[in-house]
């Protein structure tokens, strides 16, 4: 997962989620992946910071953060089997979209960017897989590859910090998660 994140700039959560869900359960899965992804984002941020389209990334990130409570509610309300099925469907849908080369070619009004951010916020807090809608949306833009990767990184940084803070205020970030992170962070990084 660490290799995938360093190479493509995304994808590590999709590799970790099915295993972490089985080993740690849904809530711990989201927390562990969020922290691991934040570590990778912090490592990548200095090399991409100057290329980030701040107005796009910040507006989408704020909307995502506002919709995270819905995802958290789904996470703690639905049974683990349903969460697992949703994780599988997201991974499958995103993989098929990439394999088919799907790209959004329509207009990009702010409202659409906010909608993508809202979907991402719900999915991030619910399954830890909130990045696929944003990745598909940003990859189909006409921006340079460097700017697209920078926007991923900036968006991930903003939303992961928001998610970790949100889940901490809800009492979902436990000492168990901290103990797991002690051995997961060095391996992932």
ABEGO torsion letter per residue (X at the ends): XAAAAAAAGBGAAAAAAAAAAAAAEAAAAAAAAAAAAAAAAAAAAAAAAAABBAAAAAAAAAAAAAAAAAAAAAAAABBAAAAAAAAAAAAAAAAAAAAAGBBBABBBBAAAAAAAAAAAAAAAAAAGBAAAAAAAAAAABABBAAAAAAAAAAAAAAAAAAAAAAAAAAGABBAAAAAAAAAAAAAAX
